[in-house]
């Protein structure tokens, strides 16, 4: 509740007609409902609102409160068996702009030894992102065009969705909530079952509602006060850590990470065999009985084939009957090859050790022989020149980035980005991703000498290894100065990110515009991560410009200090 107004929009959540905006009226109506002559069964007010009932009974010392037989509630309570709580962070999804910020949900741990048998509490927009147009989804998400709904599902189901189908690494942060606090949160979740509120992509989103639940569990927490205009999932994990909630952590690699590991283990001559297994071009028995393949390679072929089969099935690429037959055949032949050591996947840097979302930067440099200074601010979130430590390689998502410069000649806006998204996904044996990027806003990367409003969207391909990655992109574009112009650009670039504290970015671009003008752009940067939230960047820019109808090159050298908070 913010002030006297509840953030829940569903009228069915309230007993009083003005309950959303009048807590006193809602309190009286709730007590009237609890003490009414209604049947005290699963449909009673007590059974539907156990969190209110428990809280009022405690605060009012209600020894004589009415009781109800809540069979359904008790059955679910016994199944979930709430003992403790874990905050789960599925990291960014490389090819989904709606998921590049990551996601958070809660796991209610039970007395079972296996966490897979625990239950997950999730909050998400009631939208089918697989069938709905991405642009429409983004716009409706910004303006509250969807209802947000809670769900309570087995944890292994959420792992299949995020880790396996969407290729997202999973980070689990164990919280120090007590069993009683976890129980209070569960009671509130029960009350929220079937209710809805408007979902807002930036504010009242998945992570915001997880903060609400944590505050319900422990009312002394004030987690939401740290957020006003945006609630970024990873930032909410930072806030939970700062509040002293996090006691431990665990990493679960994605299906993508496992398959990429197998790519390094398979010998060159056997690389295509897992794909042929899944395509039914060869059988698992063919692999097991092939005496020319050593036993370790047989294991890797079959194991990677099983992983790739599961991945393809989770994406709907294989029918269920084909999947079941192939899965049985491959696992049967793999079992005959004996036990081997588990796949060793190196744990990547913890996202909590990466930089924070808001960035301020200052710098100085030289442009065409003149001294120039820079000042910038960006509310969110990450770009390719930032340190990748704790972030997904090849991703960029920026909102409202603003960079200004001043010299003896003039002061101007260098960049005023409304939105910029980049997804440079490396292609490999198992993953044939496209790379793509888009930007809308103002910048100085055109032949004009003034800041120019532009829109561009491009696609291409990328390959990489442990040292870094390279890419090429084709970018149709348009910009507007005194009139509308269009064009197309081709870019080749590479990033070196092997070294923990150093990030190298270089890109060469050639453009041709509808009026016949051509333009060459070169940008290169070397970043040094001096601490978790500070970075020094040395940068060079070359741009062809047209001044007085003549082509002129513009060269800028700059040294920038970036601070994240």
NUZATI-752720 format. One line per field, with one value per residue (C-alpha): residue number from 1; chain; x negated, z negated, y. Coordinates in pm, 1 decimal. Each point is the difference from the previous one (the first is absolute). Example, Ala and Ser with C-alpha at 12.3 -4.5 7.8 and 13.67 -1.06 7.14 Angstrom:
resi 1, 2
chain A, A
u -1230.0, -137.0
w -780.0, 66.0
v -450.0, 344.0
***
This chain:
resi 1, 2, 3, 4, 5, 6, 7, 8, 9, 10, 11, 12, 13, 14, 15, 16, 17, 18, 19, 20, 21, 22, 23, 24, 25, 26, 27, 28, 29, 30, 31, 32, 33, 34, 35, 36, 37, 38, 39, 40, 41, 42, 43, 44, 45, 46, 47, 48, 49, 50, 51, 52, 53, 54, 55, 56, 57, 58, 59, 60, 61, 62, 63, 64, 65, 66, 67, 68, 69, 70, 71, 72, 73, 74, 75, 76, 77, 78, 79, 80, 81, 82, 83, 84, 85, 86, 87, 88, 89, 90, 91, 92, 93, 94, 95, 96, 97, 98, 99, 100, 101, 102, 103, 104, 105, 106, 107, 108, 109, 110, 111, 112, 113, 114, 115, 116, 117, 118, 119, 120, 121, 122, 123, 124, 125, 126, 127, 128, 129, 130, 131, 132, 133, 134, 135, 136, 137, 138, 139, 140, 141, 142, 143, 144, 145, 146, 147, 148, 149, 150, 151, 152, 153, 154, 155, 156, 157, 158, 159, 160, 161, 162, 163, 164, 165, 166, 167, 168, 169, 170, 171, 172, 173, 174, 175, 176, 177, 178, 179, 180, 181, 182, 183, 184, 185, 186, 187, 188, 189, 190, 191, 192, 193, 194, 195, 196, 197, 198, 199, 200, 201, 202, 203, 204, 205, 206, 207, 208, 209, 210, 211, 212, 213, 214, 215, 216, 217, 218, 219, 220, 221, 222, 223, 224, 225, 226, 227, 228, 229, 230, 231, 232, 233, 234, 235, 236, 237, 238, 239, 240, 241, 242, 243, 244, 245, 246, 247, 248, 249, 250, 251, 252, 253, 254, 255, 256, 257, 258, 259, 260, 261, 262, 263, 264, 265, 266, 267, 268, 269, 270, 271, 272, 273, 274, 275, 276, 277, 278, 279, 280, 281, 282, 283, 284, 285, 286, 287, 288, 289, 290, 291, 292, 293, 294, 295, 296, 297, 298, 299, 300, 301, 302, 303, 304, 305, 306, 307, 308, 309, 310, 311, 312, 313, 314, 315, 316, 317, 318, 319, 320, 321, 322, 323, 324, 325, 326, 327, 328, 329, 330, 331, 332, 333, 334, 335, 336, 337, 338, 339, 340, 341, 342, 343, 344, 345, 346, 347, 348, 349, 350, 351, 352, 353, 354, 355, 356, 357, 358, 359, 360, 361, 362, 363, 364, 365, 366, 367, 368, 369, 370, 371, 372, 373, 374, 375, 376, 377, 378, 379, 380, 381, 382, 383, 384, 385, 386, 387, 388, 389, 390, 391, 392, 393, 394, 395, 396, 397, 398, 399, 400, 401, 402, 403, 404, 405, 406, 407, 408, 409, 410, 411, 412, 413, 414, 415, 416, 417, 418, 419, 420, 421, 422, 423, 424, 425, 426, 427, 428, 429, 430, 431, 432, 433, 434, 435, 436, 437, 438, 439, 440, 441, 442, 443, 444, 445, 446, 447, 448, 449, 450, 451, 452, 453, 454, 455, 456, 457, 458, 459, 460, 461, 462, 463, 464, 465, 466, 467, 468, 469, 470, 471, 472, 473, 474, 475, 476, 477, 478, 479, 480, 481, 482, 483, 484, 485, 486, 487, 488, 489, 490, 491, 492, 493, 494, 495, 496, 497, 498, 499, 500, 501, 502, 503, 504, 505, 506, 507, 508, 509, 510, 511, 512, 513, 514, 515, 516, 517, 518, 519, 520, 521, 522, 523, 524, 525, 526, 527, 528, 529, 530, 531, 532, 533, 534, 535, 536, 537, 538, 539, 540, 541, 542, 543, 544, 545, 546, 547, 548, 549, 550, 551, 552, 553, 554, 555, 556, 557, 558, 559, 560, 561, 562, 563, 564, 565
chain A, A, A, A, A, A, A, A, A, A, A, A, A, A, A, A, A, A, A, A, A, A, A, A, A, A, A, A, A, A, A, A, A, A, A, A, A, A, A, A, A, A, A, A, A, A, A, A, A, A, A, A, A, A, A, A, A, A, A, A, A, A, A, A, A, A, A, A, A, A, A, A, A, A, A, A, A, A, A, A, A, A, A, A, A, A, A, A, A, A, A, A, A, A, A, A, A, A, A, A, A, A, A, A, A, A, A, A, A, A, A, A, A, A, A, A, A, A, A, A, A, A, A, A, A, A, A, A, A, A, A, A, A, A, A, A, A, A, A, A, A, A, A, A, A, A, A, A, A, A, A, A, A, A, A, A, A, A, A, A, A, A, A, A, A, A, A, A, A, A, A, A, A, A, A, A, A, A, A, A, A, A, A, A, A, A, A, A, A, A, A, A, A, A, A, A, A, A, A, A, A, A, A, A, A, A, A, A, A, A, A, A, A, A, A, A, A, A, A, A, A, A, A, A, A, A, A, A, A, A, A, A, A, A, A, A, A, A, A, A, A, A, A, A, A, A, A, A, A, A, A, A, A, A, A, A, A, A, A, A, A, A, A, A, A, A, A, A, A, A, A, A, A, A, A, A, A, A, A, A, A, A, A, A, A, A, A, A, A, A, A, A, A, A, A, A, A, A, A, A, A, A, A, A, A, A, A, A, A, A, A, A, A, A, A, A, A, A, A, A, A, A, A, A, A, A, A, A, A, A, A, A, A, A, A, A, A, A, A, A, A, A, A, A, A, A, A, A, A, A, A, A, A, A, A, A, A, A, A, A, A, A, A, A, A, A, A, A, A, A, A, A, A, A, A, A, A, A, A, A, A, A, A, A, A, A, A, A, A, A, A, A, A, A, A, A, A, A, A, A, A, A, A, A, A, A, A, A, A, A, A, A, A, A, A, A, A, A, A, A, A, A, A, A, A, A, A, A, A, A, A, A, A, A, A, A, A, A, A, A, A, A, A, A, A, A, A, A, A, A, A, A, A, A, A, A, A, A, A, A, A, A, A, A, A, A, A, A, A, A, A, A, A, A, A, A, A, A, A, A, A, A, A, A, A, A, A, A, A, A, A, A, A, A, A, A, A, A, A, A, A, A, A, A, A, A, A, A, A, A, A, A, A, A, A, A, A, A, A, A, A, A, A, A, A, A, A, A, A, A, A, A, A, A, A, A, A, A, A, A, A, A, A, A, A, A, A, A, A, A, A, A, A, A, A, A, A, A, A, A, A, A, A, A, A
u 0.0, -122.6, 145.8, 366.2, 37.6, -58.3, -201.1, 230.7, 249.9, 235.9, 323.9, 46.4, -294.8, 197.6, 298.3, 95.0, 103.2, -252.9, -250.6, -269.7, -23.0, 142.5, -191.7, 226.9, 305.4, -173.7, -105.9, 355.2, 140.3, -259.2, 91.6, 368.7, -69.7, -200.9, 270.4, 291.3, 233.8, -154.2, -85.7, -349.3, -129.3, -241.2, 211.7, 3.7, -175.5, -233.3, -120.1, -39.8, -195.9, -216.2, -266.8, 254.0, 152.9, -334.6, -110.6, 326.8, 16.2, -351.4, 47.6, 341.2, -98.1, 297.3, 31.4, 368.8, -35.8, 226.0, -163.3, 45.8, -78.1, -228.0, -61.5, -136.6, -230.8, -132.1, -58.0, -208.1, -178.5, -101.3, -121.4, -206.6, -127.5, -149.6, -329.4, -223.9, -27.4, -238.9, -10.8, -56.3, -153.4, 16.7, -260.2, 49.3, 133.0, -225.6, 269.6, 295.9, 18.6, 275.9, -234.7, -333.3, 41.4, 29.9, 281.3, 58.0, 234.2, 8.6, -42.8, 174.5, -229.3, 153.7, -136.6, -89.1, -372.1, 45.3, 71.2, 156.9, 303.1, 49.4, 251.1, -63.3, 195.4, 0.4, 160.0, 27.1, 207.0, 294.0, -131.3, -114.9, -341.5, -45.6, 293.7, 46.9, -186.9, -310.2, 60.7, 360.4, -113.7, -253.6, 247.2, 278.7, -246.1, -106.2, 353.4, 157.8, 171.6, -22.5, 111.8, -272.1, 76.7, -163.5, -64.5, -110.8, -176.8, -248.3, -352.0, -110.1, 265.3, -152.0, -346.1, 119.4, 138.2, -289.5, -308.4, 81.0, 237.4, -117.7, -370.9, -31.3, -248.1, 167.0, -134.4, 156.7, -42.2, 103.6, 169.9, -7.3, 377.9, 120.5, 253.4, 267.8, -81.6, 9.0, 333.8, 141.7, -106.9, 166.4, 327.3, -10.1, -68.8, 307.6, 204.8, -136.4, 104.7, 220.0, -27.3, -156.3, -172.0, -122.0, -348.5, -250.0, -327.3, -211.2, 172.6, 262.5, -172.0, -114.2, -280.1, 203.7, 257.9, -269.8, -114.2, 359.6, 4.6, -326.0, 141.9, 312.2, -221.1, -207.9, 183.9, -311.9, -156.3, 32.9, -120.0, 237.6, -105.8, -320.8, 196.9, 207.8, 5.1, -150.2, -32.9, -275.5, -8.9, -373.4, 25.3, 257.4, -250.8, -258.1, 252.1, 72.4, -372.1, -38.9, 286.3, -192.1, 252.9, -232.4, -167.2, -129.3, -5.7, 11.6, -49.9, 188.2, -141.6, 242.7, 54.9, -196.9, -303.6, 7.2, 16.7, -277.1, -214.0, 61.7, -110.2, -344.1, -12.9, 106.4, -276.1, 28.6, 94.1, 291.7, 151.8, 294.4, 97.2, 220.0, 194.1, 38.9, 125.7, 273.0, 87.8, 26.9, -265.5, -191.8, 102.2, -136.1, -93.4, -216.5, -202.5, -20.6, -108.5, -254.1, -335.1, -195.7, 137.4, -160.7, 231.0, -33.6, 97.9, 296.4, 115.5, -37.4, 184.4, 294.6, 13.0, -8.6, 257.1, 232.3, -49.9, 61.5, 307.3, 147.3, -80.0, 169.6, 304.2, 32.4, 10.2, 271.0, -233.7, 67.1, 331.7, 57.0, 15.6, -328.1, -159.1, 99.2, -130.6, -332.0, -44.5, 54.5, -239.5, -278.6, 22.4, 9.5, -318.1, -169.8, 72.3, -186.1, -319.3, -35.4, -28.5, -240.4, -82.6, 258.5, -36.5, -222.4, 130.0, -185.5, 216.5, 13.2, -30.2, 289.4, 238.8, -11.4, -367.7, 75.9, 55.4, 322.7, 256.9, -25.2, -311.4, -152.5, -304.4, -242.9, -290.9, -230.7, -165.9, -98.9, 209.7, -168.7, -263.3, 245.5, 33.5, 344.1, 167.3, 286.0, 275.7, 261.8, 267.0, 182.3, 282.2, -32.0, -166.4, -301.9, -185.3, -276.6, -264.1, 89.5, -180.2, 169.5, -90.7, 320.8, 194.2, 89.5, -251.8, 104.3, 306.5, 88.9, 314.7, 6.5, 279.7, -26.6, -377.9, -109.4, -352.7, -91.1, -326.9, -143.7, -299.9, -119.3, 211.7, 332.7, 201.5, 213.9, 171.5, -217.5, 260.7, 361.0, 108.9, 363.0, -57.2, -290.7, -1.7, -280.1, -7.0, -321.3, 48.9, -286.6, 83.4, -124.8, 59.7, 328.2, 112.5, 55.2, 96.3, 47.6, -150.4, 200.5, 8.4, 220.2, -16.9, 234.9, -111.8, -243.8, -372.2, -284.6, -80.4, 130.3, -145.1, 164.8, -194.4, 302.4, 172.1, 233.8, 311.3, -43.5, 148.6, -185.1, 41.3, -240.0, -85.1, -303.3, -212.2, -264.4, -254.0, -223.9, -228.0, -159.0, -193.1, 302.0, 234.1, 28.8, 310.1, 128.7, 327.7, 214.1, 197.0, 279.9, 38.6, 177.9, -68.0, 154.8, -170.0, 168.9, 158.1, 38.8, -290.4, -51.8, -295.7, -170.0, -317.4, -228.0, -209.3, -276.9, -106.8, -167.2, -4.2, -276.9, 134.4, -218.0, -167.2, 207.7, -75.3, -56.1, 253.4, -102.0, 251.7, -73.9, 250.2, -38.2, 310.7, 61.4, 328.5, 169.4, 295.9, 291.2, -152.9, -320.9, -210.4, -228.9, -138.2, -267.8, 12.9, -264.2, 29.8, -239.5, -1.9, -204.7, 168.5, -167.3, 216.1, -159.2, 264.5, 346.5, 159.4, -273.3, -151.7, -251.4, 48.9, -239.4, 191.0, -65.7, 265.5, -39.6, 297.1, 39.0, 194.1, 122.5, -75.0, 86.2, 71.7, -351.4, -93.7, -206.7, -122.8, 68.4, -227.3, 52.8, -224.4, 144.5, -61.6, 317.8, 58.9, 321.3, 169.4, 290.8, 249.1
w 0.0, 89.8, -251.0, -34.8, 344.8, 71.0, 307.8, 61.1, 271.7, -16.9, -183.7, -108.5, -237.3, -216.2, -226.8, -1.7, 319.5, -80.0, -148.0, 254.5, -125.1, -350.7, -232.4, -299.0, 199.0, 123.4, -354.7, -131.7, 298.4, -46.4, -367.2, 91.1, 255.9, -243.0, -266.9, 240.1, 11.8, 324.8, 21.6, -139.9, 286.0, 292.5, 140.0, -323.2, -46.1, -256.1, 246.0, 285.0, -207.4, -248.9, -19.0, -110.0, -241.5, -161.8, -23.5, -151.6, -243.9, -119.5, -22.4, -168.6, -225.6, 146.5, -206.6, 84.7, 373.3, 209.7, 164.6, 339.3, 157.0, 292.1, 164.8, 330.7, -170.2, -238.2, 288.9, 195.4, -316.8, -71.2, 356.4, 5.2, -357.9, -39.5, -191.6, 151.4, 299.7, 292.6, 241.6, 353.0, 278.0, 356.3, 182.8, 333.8, 304.9, 297.3, 267.5, -189.4, -62.1, -255.6, -201.3, 32.1, -345.4, -152.5, -228.9, -366.3, -180.9, -336.7, -89.0, -311.7, -134.7, -163.0, -223.3, 308.3, 65.6, 369.0, 74.3, 329.5, -198.4, -154.9, 135.7, 183.8, -38.8, 323.0, 119.3, 369.7, 258.4, 128.4, 358.0, 244.2, 106.0, 244.4, 219.0, -71.5, 203.0, -190.3, 65.3, -117.5, -308.1, -88.8, 45.5, -195.0, -273.5, -34.6, -37.1, -215.9, 283.4, -173.7, -326.8, -219.4, -158.3, -271.9, 50.6, -229.9, 192.6, -70.2, 16.6, 261.4, 235.0, -27.9, 57.3, 319.7, 117.6, -85.5, -11.6, 278.3, 248.7, -31.8, -48.1, -314.6, -278.8, -340.3, -316.1, -332.3, -303.0, -329.1, -233.1, -378.5, -38.5, -285.4, 38.6, -157.3, 243.1, 294.0, -126.2, -15.5, 359.1, 108.1, -162.2, 194.3, 325.4, -64.4, -32.0, 331.7, 187.4, 292.8, -58.4, 247.8, 12.5, 293.0, 112.3, 84.0, 163.6, -186.3, -336.3, -122.2, 161.6, -108.8, -224.3, -164.0, -107.6, -140.0, -217.8, -118.6, -106.0, -190.8, -183.2, -80.6, -147.2, -200.7, -38.1, -135.4, 346.6, 219.5, 333.0, 234.7, -118.3, 200.7, 326.7, 160.9, 380.1, 75.7, -164.8, 166.8, -110.0, -74.5, -194.7, -229.8, -74.6, -84.3, -237.2, -165.7, -53.4, -146.3, -240.0, -132.9, 134.2, 202.9, -184.4, 283.8, 376.5, 258.4, 377.0, 247.3, 354.7, 288.0, 264.7, 228.8, -229.8, -14.5, 377.3, 52.7, -241.5, 201.0, 313.0, -160.9, -92.1, 333.1, 247.5, 337.1, 189.9, -238.2, -30.0, 231.3, -152.6, -282.4, 260.6, 218.2, -301.7, -68.9, 371.2, 1.0, 271.8, -218.5, -304.2, -352.4, 55.2, 294.4, -238.0, -277.9, 235.2, 200.9, -103.9, 161.4, -253.4, -346.1, -297.5, -127.3, 338.4, 16.7, -335.5, 111.0, 326.7, -170.5, -295.3, 222.9, 226.6, -298.1, -111.9, 351.3, 38.6, -322.1, 115.4, 336.6, -165.5, -247.8, 298.7, 174.8, 280.9, -56.2, -46.2, -329.3, 141.7, 186.8, -306.7, -227.6, 240.6, 56.6, -367.5, -100.0, 265.3, -81.5, -378.3, 27.0, 209.3, -215.5, -314.1, 152.0, 15.7, -376.1, -247.4, 60.9, -185.7, 20.1, 257.1, -140.2, 80.5, -139.0, -212.8, 165.4, -197.6, -234.9, 140.1, -344.3, 62.8, 323.8, 26.7, -110.6, 249.2, -14.6, 158.5, -24.5, 208.0, 43.5, 235.8, 203.8, 337.9, 326.9, 314.0, 310.4, -214.9, -247.4, -365.5, -76.9, -321.2, -46.3, -255.3, 11.7, -191.8, 77.7, -217.0, 141.1, 56.2, 186.1, 329.1, 185.8, -125.0, -364.0, -178.7, 76.5, -343.3, -133.0, 321.1, 303.8, 281.2, 308.7, -149.1, -31.8, -115.1, -67.1, -86.3, 4.1, 31.2, 13.6, 82.3, 51.7, 104.6, -19.3, 164.0, 84.6, 316.6, -126.2, -246.8, 143.8, -61.9, 107.1, -69.4, -118.8, 28.0, -60.1, 39.0, 118.9, 2.4, 125.3, 5.7, 147.7, -38.9, 105.0, 240.3, -80.2, 69.2, -192.5, 20.2, 330.1, -141.7, 190.5, -145.5, 8.4, -132.1, 2.9, -113.1, -14.2, -115.6, 85.4, 67.4, 206.3, 206.5, 328.8, 261.6, -166.8, -258.0, -230.2, -215.5, 226.2, -78.6, 130.7, 9.4, 105.8, -26.9, 124.9, 2.7, 54.7, -131.9, -266.7, -96.4, -302.9, -233.2, -342.1, 118.2, 125.9, 297.4, 336.7, 198.3, 316.0, 28.0, 269.9, -129.5, 197.9, -147.6, 21.0, -143.0, 9.8, 11.7, 232.3, 186.8, -22.5, 113.7, 16.9, 60.5, -80.2, -185.0, -27.9, -311.7, -108.7, -363.0, -269.6, -381.2, -215.5, -343.7, -120.4, -268.4, -307.8, -30.4, 364.3, 281.2, 357.5, 265.7, 362.9, 284.5, 363.1, 185.5, 358.6, 90.2, 318.2, -4.8, 235.6, 137.3, 97.1, -295.0, -158.3, -352.9, -185.4, -378.0, -225.7, -374.3, -239.9, -378.9, -273.3, -339.6, -331.7, -293.1, -302.0, -246.6, 4.1, 74.7, 166.8, 345.9, 201.1, 379.0, 266.8, 323.5, 360.5, 255.4, 371.4, 194.7, 352.9, -6.1, 273.6, -66.2, 264.5, 243.2, -48.7, -173.4, -314.4, -252.1, -370.0, -249.5, -375.8, -272.4, -347.7, -348.2, -198.4, -364.4, -57.5, -336.4, -58.1, -284.7
v 0.0, 348.3, 241.9, -89.4, -155.9, -366.3, -95.7, -295.6, 88.7, -297.4, 98.6, -363.0, 42.8, 245.5, -45.2, 369.9, 180.4, 273.2, -244.8, 80.7, 359.6, -21.5, -236.5, 71.2, -94.6, -315.0, -94.4, 25.5, -189.4, -275.5, -47.8, -1.3, -273.6, -213.5, 23.5, -43.5, -301.0, -128.3, -370.4, -49.5, -217.1, 46.2, 281.9, 197.6, 332.4, -156.2, -264.5, 247.0, 252.2, -190.3, 274.7, 260.3, -247.1, -89.0, 363.5, 125.4, -288.7, 81.3, 377.4, -22.6, -291.3, -175.4, -316.9, -12.7, 53.0, -223.1, -301.5, -160.7, -336.2, 90.4, -337.6, 133.1, 247.2, -263.8, -242.3, 252.3, 109.7, -358.5, -44.1, 321.1, -51.2, 350.4, 0.4, 268.0, 231.2, 40.7, 294.2, -134.3, 209.9, -139.3, 207.1, 173.4, -184.2, 79.8, 29.8, 143.6, 376.7, -54.5, -224.1, 181.0, 151.6, -346.9, -106.2, -81.8, -235.4, -174.9, -364.1, -130.6, -269.8, -305.9, -275.6, -206.7, -38.0, 75.4, 365.2, -108.1, -117.7, 342.7, 251.9, 325.7, 323.7, 196.0, 321.8, 79.3, 182.3, -202.0, 2.4, -263.0, 134.3, -290.0, 102.3, 369.7, 260.7, 114.5, 369.8, -26.1, -191.7, 269.9, 287.5, -167.4, -92.5, 363.4, 138.8, -271.8, -181.5, -337.3, -145.6, -142.6, -335.4, -208.5, -368.0, -281.3, -276.1, -279.2, 139.0, -252.2, 142.4, 348.1, -143.8, -165.6, 333.0, 229.8, -222.0, -245.6, 161.5, 361.6, -86.4, 214.3, -61.9, -24.6, 161.7, -98.8, 225.3, -158.4, 248.9, 7.4, 19.9, -217.1, -277.6, 223.1, 281.7, -240.4, -128.8, 353.0, 56.3, -323.7, 105.6, 325.6, -185.4, -210.7, 318.2, 127.0, -313.7, 98.4, 375.3, 238.8, 335.9, 203.4, -95.8, 274.9, -96.9, 257.6, 31.8, -246.4, -297.3, -346.0, 122.3, 273.9, -254.0, -228.5, 292.5, 34.1, -364.6, 35.4, 300.7, -200.6, -270.7, 247.3, 334.7, 175.3, -22.0, 309.4, -131.9, 181.0, 344.6, -37.3, 10.5, 272.9, 14.2, -343.3, -339.9, -201.9, -366.1, -12.1, 324.3, -160.1, -277.3, 268.0, 158.7, -336.4, -46.8, 350.6, -75.1, -300.8, -251.7, -221.4, -286.5, -217.1, -44.6, -277.5, -7.1, -219.1, 10.5, 30.8, -264.6, 230.2, -5.1, -379.4, -37.5, 253.6, -201.8, -316.2, 186.9, 35.8, -370.6, -149.6, -75.0, 170.5, -316.2, -72.2, 349.2, -65.8, -335.7, 141.3, 201.5, -306.9, -197.0, 253.8, 14.0, -385.0, -25.1, -243.5, -202.4, -7.6, -366.3, 106.6, 218.1, -257.0, -281.2, 204.2, -145.9, 286.3, 253.2, -5.6, -38.7, 359.5, 140.8, -240.0, 134.0, 361.6, -66.0, -167.1, 240.7, 307.2, -162.8, -47.0, 361.1, 131.5, -221.9, 141.9, 352.5, -52.1, -155.7, 290.0, 237.1, -201.9, -109.3, -371.5, -178.1, -176.8, -352.2, 47.5, 154.4, -288.2, -262.6, 173.7, 80.8, -362.8, -128.1, 246.1, -32.1, -381.5, -16.2, 261.5, -204.2, -293.6, 207.2, 30.1, 284.7, 285.8, 320.0, 281.1, 273.9, 273.8, 347.5, 297.4, 225.9, 344.0, 324.4, 59.8, 266.2, 162.1, 74.7, 188.2, 373.5, 169.8, 129.3, 380.6, 147.8, 347.8, 86.0, 287.6, 32.6, 212.3, -25.8, 160.6, 45.4, 134.9, 171.8, 159.1, -97.8, -143.6, -119.9, -244.5, -56.5, -274.7, -189.1, -326.3, -138.5, -354.1, -238.8, -141.8, 45.6, -180.9, 244.3, -66.9, -278.6, -333.0, -136.2, -156.2, 74.6, -207.5, 31.0, 196.1, 168.6, 365.7, 173.3, 373.3, 239.1, 379.2, 20.8, 364.0, 122.3, 365.8, 163.3, 349.2, 164.5, 349.4, -22.6, -130.5, -205.9, -274.5, -330.5, -291.4, -266.3, -1.6, -360.6, -82.7, -372.2, -210.4, -381.3, -222.1, -379.6, -137.8, -374.3, -222.6, -281.3, -348.0, -367.4, -16.2, 363.9, 178.6, 338.1, 321.5, 314.4, 320.0, 353.9, 305.9, 360.6, 297.2, 343.7, 277.6, -31.1, 144.2, -307.6, 141.4, 234.9, 299.2, 202.1, 42.3, -263.4, -195.2, -199.1, -352.0, -344.8, -309.5, -372.7, -262.5, -367.0, -217.9, -281.9, -50.4, -263.9, -15.2, -192.3, 46.0, 305.2, 195.3, 21.5, 168.7, 90.0, 158.4, 186.4, 159.7, 299.6, 168.0, 347.9, 330.6, 343.4, 343.2, 340.2, 249.3, -287.5, -375.3, -218.7, -373.1, -223.0, -325.6, -84.1, -298.3, -56.0, -233.5, -4.7, -199.0, -6.9, -143.8, -92.0, -286.7, 206.7, 72.9, 371.6, 95.1, 42.4, 81.9, 111.5, 84.7, 57.1, 111.5, 125.8, 105.8, 170.5, 117.0, 237.4, 55.1, 321.7, -177.2, 119.1, -257.0, -5.2, -190.9, -45.5, -151.8, -39.0, -168.6, -12.3, -158.2, -27.9, -70.2, -109.5, 166.5, -126.2, -151.0, 336.6, 203.3, -27.1, 201.4, -1.3, 124.7, 56.7, 103.7, 103.5, 73.4, 137.4, 132.3, 328.0, 235.3, 367.7, 261.3, -284.6, -139.3, -322.1, 52.1, -254.3, 51.1, -174.9, -11.2, -139.1, -13.1, -138.0, -75.6, -84.3, -194.6, -48.9, -238.7, 20.7
***
